[in-house]
Amino acid sequence: MAAESYDPRRGTVSSWLITLVRSRAIDCLRSRRVRRAGLETNVDDVVTLRDSRPGPELMSVEAGRSRAVRKALGDPSQDQREAI
């Protein structure tokens, strides 16, 4: 609201300002409530999401297994190569 919207026939400046501030405060609270409701819905969706990547512990175990397999297959004989 702009100052031009003030009409002295409808009340005092202070009552107009109080009404203006009250209306803005109510609008702000309603806006926050709507945003908060949207965030709560989004949080519920995020809780069900899971990271499909392996964690650091599993990656470490898999790296150890990989090293063991490479070491075991380091220099196989010709017969072993054909079997693999």
MDTraj code that builds the backbone (N, CA, C; nanometers):
import mdtraj as md
import numpy as np

residues = "MET ALA ALA GLU SER TYR ASP PRO ARG ARG GLY THR VAL SER SER TRP LEU ILE THR LEU VAL ARG SER ARG ALA ILE ASP CYS LEU ARG SER ARG ARG VAL ARG ARG ALA GLY LEU GLU THR ASN VAL ASP ASP VAL VAL THR LEU ARG ASP SER ARG PRO GLY PRO GLU LEU MET SER VAL GLU ALA GLY ARG SER ARG ALA VAL ARG LYS ALA LEU GLY ASP PRO SER GLN ASP GLN ARG GLU ALA ILE".split()
xyz = np.array([
    [0.0831, -0.1181, 0.0000],
    [0.0000, 0.0000, 0.0000],
    [0.0873, 0.1241, 0.0000],
    [0.0416, 0.2200, -0.0727],
    [0.1155, 0.3457, -0.0814],
    [0.0461, 0.4516, 0.0044],
    [0.1191, 0.5546, 0.0330],
    [0.0651, 0.6634, 0.1152],
    [-0.0594, 0.7244, 0.0508],
    [-0.0674, 0.7185, -0.0814],
    [-0.1835, 0.7741, -0.1506],
    [-0.3124, 0.6991, -0.1169],
    [-0.2998, 0.5776, -0.0650],
    [-0.4203, 0.5003, -0.0330],
    [-0.4845, 0.5438, 0.0984],
    [-0.4163, 0.6274, 0.1745],
    [-0.4736, 0.6752, 0.3014],
    [-0.5895, 0.7707, 0.2735],
    [-0.7005, 0.7433, 0.3406],
    [-0.8194, 0.8281, 0.3273],
    [-0.8556, 0.8793, 0.4665],
    [-0.8374, 1.0084, 0.4930],
    [-0.8635, 1.0630, 0.6268],
    [-1.0093, 1.0473, 0.6700],
    [-1.1010, 1.0288, 0.5769],
    [-1.2417, 1.0102, 0.6136],
    [-1.2661, 0.8733, 0.6767],
    [-1.1748, 0.7800, 0.6542],
    [-1.1940, 0.6432, 0.7042],
    [-1.1273, 0.6209, 0.8396],
    [-1.0441, 0.7103, 0.8866],
    [-0.9803, 0.6940, 1.0163],
    [-0.8523, 0.7738, 1.0269],
    [-0.7847, 0.7561, 1.1400],
    [-0.6612, 0.8301, 1.1650],
    [-0.5436, 0.7640, 1.0947],
    [-0.4356, 0.8394, 1.0842],
    [-0.3129, 0.7867, 1.0230],
    [-0.2629, 0.6666, 1.1025],
    [-0.2653, 0.6759, 1.2348],
    [-0.2144, 0.5651, 1.3166],
    [-0.2988, 0.4389, 1.2976],
    [-0.4294, 0.4502, 1.2886],
    [-0.5117, 0.3306, 1.2670],
    [-0.4870, 0.2730, 1.1277],
    [-0.4655, 0.3605, 1.0285],
    [-0.4339, 0.3134, 0.8934],
    [-0.3010, 0.2391, 0.8923],
    [-0.2010, 0.2948, 0.9620],
    [-0.0699, 0.2292, 0.9686],
    [-0.0775, 0.0956, 1.0416],
    [-0.1528, 0.0916, 1.1517],
    [-0.1666, -0.0337, 1.2272],
    [-0.2333, -0.1401, 1.1408],
    [-0.3354, -0.1017, 1.0680],
    [-0.4042, -0.1954, 0.9783],
    [-0.3100, -0.2427, 0.8686],
    [-0.2334, -0.1512, 0.8152],
    [-0.1364, -0.1849, 0.7112],
    [-0.0333, -0.2855, 0.7626],
    [0.0236, -0.2569, 0.8778],
    [0.1252, -0.3450, 0.9366],
    [0.0647, -0.4807, 0.9704],
    [-0.0547, -0.4813, 1.0258],
    [-0.1220, -0.6071, 1.0610],
    [-0.1440, -0.6933, 0.9361],
    [-0.1922, -0.6295, 0.8299],
    [-0.2168, -0.7034, 0.7052],
    [-0.0878, -0.7618, 0.6492],
    [0.0192, -0.6841, 0.6501],
    [0.1486, -0.7342, 0.6008],
    [0.1995, -0.8496, 0.6873],
    [0.1822, -0.8391, 0.8189],
    [0.2273, -0.9448, 0.9096],
    [0.1502, -1.0740, 0.8843],
    [0.0188, -1.0627, 0.8655],
    [-0.0636, -1.1810, 0.8374],
    [-0.0210, -1.2431, 0.7049],
    [0.0016, -1.1615, 0.6033],
    [0.0481, -1.2130, 0.4740],
    [0.1807, -1.2859, 0.4879],
    [0.2700, -1.2289, 0.5658],
    [0.4018, -1.2900, 0.5876],
    [0.3880, -1.4249, 0.6576],
    [0.3059, -1.4310, 0.7614],
    [0.2855, -1.5571, 0.8336],
    [0.2228, -1.6637, 0.7445],
    [0.1256, -1.6242, 0.6649],
    [0.0620, -1.7198, 0.5736],
    [0.1622, -1.7718, 0.4717],
    [0.2451, -1.6831, 0.4221],
    [0.3468, -1.7230, 0.3251],
    [0.4453, -1.8217, 0.3873],
    [0.4879, -1.7936, 0.5087],
    [0.5798, -1.8854, 0.5784],
    [0.5155, -2.0208, 0.6004],
    [0.3891, -2.0201, 0.6380],
    [0.3180, -2.1451, 0.6640],
    [0.3118, -2.2301, 0.5373],
    [0.2844, -2.1666, 0.4253],
    [0.2779, -2.2393, 0.2987],
    [0.4151, -2.2951, 0.2630],
    [0.5202, -2.2124, 0.2775],
    [0.6558, -2.2605, 0.2474],
    [0.6969, -2.3732, 0.3400],
    [0.6639, -2.3592, 0.4688],
    [0.7000, -2.4613, 0.5665],
    [0.6289, -2.5922, 0.5349],
    [0.5028, -2.5851, 0.4965],
    [0.4285, -2.7060, 0.4607],
    [0.4944, -2.7743, 0.3419],
    [0.5403, -2.6952, 0.2448],
    [0.6104, -2.7518, 0.1298],
    [0.7412, -2.8154, 0.1701],
    [0.8127, -2.7533, 0.2622],
    [0.9397, -2.8095, 0.3087],
    [0.9178, -2.9392, 0.3842],
    [0.8146, -2.9441, 0.4671],
    [0.7868, -3.0667, 0.5417],
    [0.7547, -3.1812, 0.4471],
    [0.6816, -3.1536, 0.3418],
    [0.6522, -3.2564, 0.2427],
    [0.7809, -3.3019, 0.1765],
    [0.8663, -3.2067, 0.1393],
    [0.9929, -3.2418, 0.0759],
    [1.0828, -3.3209, 0.1695],
    [1.0849, -3.2884, 0.2974],
    [1.1663, -3.3618, 0.3938],
    [1.1182, -3.5064, 0.4016],
    [0.9882, -3.5264, 0.4007],
    [0.9349, -3.6629, 0.4038],
    [0.9809, -3.7414, 0.2815],
    [0.9875, -3.6769, 0.1656],
    [1.0346, -3.7440, 0.0451],
    [1.1827, -3.7770, 0.0552],
    [1.2618, -3.6883, 0.1118],
    [1.4062, -3.7084, 0.1217],
    [1.4390, -3.8242, 0.2144],
    [1.3605, -3.8422, 0.3192],
    [1.3865, -3.9496, 0.4146],
    [1.3816, -4.0854, 0.3457],
    [1.2970, -4.0998, 0.2435],
    [1.2848, -4.2278, 0.1761],
    [1.3932, -4.2499, 0.0710],
    [1.4676, -4.1465, 0.0360],
    [1.5744, -4.1606, -0.0619],
    [1.6956, -4.2270, 0.0017],
    [1.7629, -4.3049, -0.0757],
    [1.8837, -4.3709, -0.0263],
    [1.9956, -4.3500, -0.1270],
    [2.1157, -4.3400, -0.0752],
    [2.2329, -4.3252, -0.1604],
    [2.2699, -4.4634, -0.2126],
    [2.2714, -4.4790, -0.3439],
    [2.3002, -4.6097, -0.4031],
    [2.4501, -4.6392, -0.4103],
    [2.5323, -4.5380, -0.3825],
    [2.6768, -4.5598, -0.3880],
    [2.7235, -4.6373, -0.2651],
    [2.8267, -4.7209, -0.2821],
    [2.8786, -4.7930, -0.1652],
    [2.9473, -4.6974, -0.0680],
    [2.9389, -4.7305, 0.0589],
    [3.0025, -4.6484, 0.1613],
    [3.1520, -4.6719, 0.1650],
    [3.2252, -4.5947, 0.2427],
    [3.3712, -4.6072, 0.2477],
    [3.4179, -4.7437, 0.2979],
    [3.3442, -4.8017, 0.3923],
    [3.3847, -4.9329, 0.4443],
    [3.3758, -5.0389, 0.3358],
    [3.2649, -5.0419, 0.2631],
    [3.2471, -5.1395, 0.1560],
    [3.3498, -5.1171, 0.0449],
    [3.3773, -4.9919, 0.0125],
    [3.4771, -4.9631, -0.0905],
    [3.6144, -5.0139, -0.0494],
    [3.6482, -5.0026, 0.0780],
    [3.7765, -5.0504, 0.1272],
    [3.7851, -5.2026, 0.1172],
    [3.6779, -5.2712, 0.1559],
    [3.6753, -5.4175, 0.1476],
    [3.6888, -5.4625, 0.0032],
    [3.6141, -5.3962, -0.0867],
    [3.6205, -5.4337, -0.2283],
    [3.7580, -5.4065, -0.2880],
    [3.8231, -5.2989, -0.2464],
    [3.9577, -5.2685, -0.2958],
    [4.0550, -5.3762, -0.2489],
    [4.0416, -5.4217, -0.1257],
    [4.1282, -5.5286, -0.0748],
    [4.1088, -5.6583, -0.1520],
    [3.9844, -5.6912, -0.1807],
    [3.9560, -5.8126, -0.2594],
    [4.0140, -5.7996, -0.3994],
    [3.9994, -5.6825, -0.4575],
    [4.0513, -5.6593, -0.5923],
    [4.2033, -5.6778, -0.5963],
    [4.2723, -5.6236, -0.4951],
    [4.4184, -5.6411, -0.4881],
    [4.4552, -5.7888, -0.4737],
    [4.3792, -5.8618, -0.3912],
    [4.4089, -6.0039, -0.3701],
    [4.3891, -6.0828, -0.4988],
    [4.2851, -6.0522, -0.5736],
    [4.2593, -6.1232, -0.6995],
    [4.3689, -6.0912, -0.8007],
    [4.4072, -5.9616, -0.8118],
    [4.5141, -5.9248, -0.9049],
    [4.6458, -5.9931, -0.8690],
    [4.6742, -6.0026, -0.7398],
    [4.7979, -6.0664, -0.6958],
    [4.7948, -6.2160, -0.7283],
    [4.6792, -6.2791, -0.7050],
    [4.6663, -6.4222, -0.7333],
    [4.6765, -6.4514, -0.8827],
    [4.6289, -6.3565, -0.9641],
    [4.6327, -6.3768, -1.1090],
    [4.7533, -6.3082, -1.1726],
    [4.8482, -6.2686, -1.0902],
    [4.9634, -6.1914, -1.1388],
    [5.0367, -6.2546, -1.2545],
    [5.0726, -6.3795, -1.2441],
    [5.1500, -6.4444, -1.3505],
    [5.1047, -6.5891, -1.3635],
    [4.9828, -6.6118, -1.4172],
    [4.9355, -6.7496, -1.4290],
    [5.0084, -6.8228, -1.5422],
    [5.0131, -6.9556, -1.5285],
    [5.0740, -7.0367, -1.6338],
    [4.9819, -7.0359, -1.7556],
    [5.0319, -7.0905, -1.8653],
    [4.9528, -7.0961, -1.9876],
    [4.8246, -7.1754, -1.9667],
    [4.8319, -7.2877, -1.8973],
    [4.7137, -7.3699, -1.8704],
    [4.6109, -7.2913, -1.7883],
    [4.6603, -7.2148, -1.6905],
    [4.5695, -7.1352, -1.6071],
    [4.5032, -7.0241, -1.6878],
    [4.5818, -6.9626, -1.7784],
    [4.5249, -6.8581, -1.8626],
    [4.4131, -6.9124, -1.9501],
    [4.4346, -7.0313, -2.0048],
    [4.3316, -7.0911, -2.0913],
    [4.2080, -7.1260, -2.0115],
    [4.2254, -7.1708, -1.8888],
    [4.1106, -7.2061, -1.8054],
    [4.0296, -7.0812, -1.7673],
    [4.0991, -6.9733, -1.7453],
    [4.0313, -6.8470, -1.7096],
    [3.9629, -6.7915, -1.8307],
])
top = md.Topology()
chain = top.add_chain()
for i, resn in enumerate(residues, 1):
    res = top.add_residue(resn, chain, resSeq=i)
    for name in ("N", "CA", "C"):
        top.add_atom(name, md.element.get_by_symbol(name[0]), res)
traj = md.Trajectory(xyz[None], top)
